[in-house]
Amino acid sequence: MQLSAIMKGFAVGAAAGTVGYLLTASSAGEKHRLKRKTVRAARAIGAVMDTVADMIH
């Protein structure tokens, strides 16, 4: 298994866990904003990991 895949999985899992925790105590508007920001963060993390993986190889 590649290190970049492990790091992506860890980052996405951490983000999902944080979102799950925050969603339990958020209002409807806050939930929508939080979901949108989480998707953006996950994409950004993926892009960073891809860039790092490209630089390593």
C-alpha positions in Angstrom: 0.0 0.0 0.0 1.3 3.5 -0.9 1.9 6.1 1.7 -0.2 8.7 -0.1 -3.2 6.4 -0.1 -2.8 5.9 3.7 -2.5 9.6 4.3 -5.5 10.4 2.2 -7.5 7.8 4.0 -6.4 9.1 7.4 -7.2 12.7 6.5 -10.6 11.9 5.1 -11.4 9.7 8.1 -10.4 12.4 10.5 -12.5 15.0 8.6 -15.5 12.6 8.5 -15.2 12.0 12.2 -15.1 15.7 12.9 -18.1 16.3 10.7 -20.0 13.5 12.4 -19.3 15.0 15.8 -20.2 18.5 14.8 -23.4 17.5 13.0 -24.9 16.1 16.1 -24.9 19.5 17.8 -25.5 21.8 14.9 -28.6 23.6 13.5 -29.8 22.9 10.0 -28.0 26.0 8.5 -24.8 25.1 10.2 -25.0 21.5 9.0 -25.3 22.7 5.4 -22.4 25.0 5.7 -20.3 22.4 7.5 -21.0 19.8 4.8 -20.0 22.2 2.1 -16.8 23.2 3.8 -15.9 19.6 4.5 -16.2 18.6 0.9 -13.9 21.5 -0.1 -11.4 20.5 2.6 -11.4 16.9 1.5 -10.7 17.9 -2.1 -7.9 20.2 -1.0 -6.4 17.4 1.1 -6.6 15.1 -1.9 -4.9 17.7 -4.1 -2.1 18.3 -1.6 -1.5 14.5 -1.2 -1.4 14.1 -5.0 1.1 16.9 -5.3 3.3 15.4 -2.6 3.1 12.0 -4.1 4.1 13.4 -7.5 7.1 15.2 -5.9 8.2 12.1 -4.2 8.1 10.0 -7.4 
